């Protein structure tokens, strides 16, 4: 997740976060219950970011045991100071799941090697993978996933995505 690259409102970012969580959960390999979240704050923008409290609520209130670890990569320094105060307000299990990683701090970047495969992490994180975005390919994959969700019963006819998919049929 890259909050600084979002081009929508905080409310839109919340919807996007919930969508990503639900999609990731639905697509977990059989037998895997938890996932890791890597949030890149390199290009941080205060006007489009989801509030820390809201993100925490979405992740930990809606999906408390689905998250194995959350890595905050290159967060603004005030996050860590804020976190040192907030840690007394949350349970120890949740606190242990949050990791701060700063690219210029060798000790914290070693955490990345513990939790992520270097071959799959992009160069922006000091690793080897090169990610190429192909909008047509992405759209095709998302349509397949939506059909899978529909067949599974995870989406209903009233769901906005389903309504958008049905709109061209209704115009004919």
Helices and strands as residue ranges (DSSP letters): G 3-5, H 10-26, E 35-40, H 52-56, I 57-61, H 62-62, E 67-73, H 77-86, G 87-89, H 92-97, E 98-101, H 106-115, G 123-125, H 135-152, H 160-171
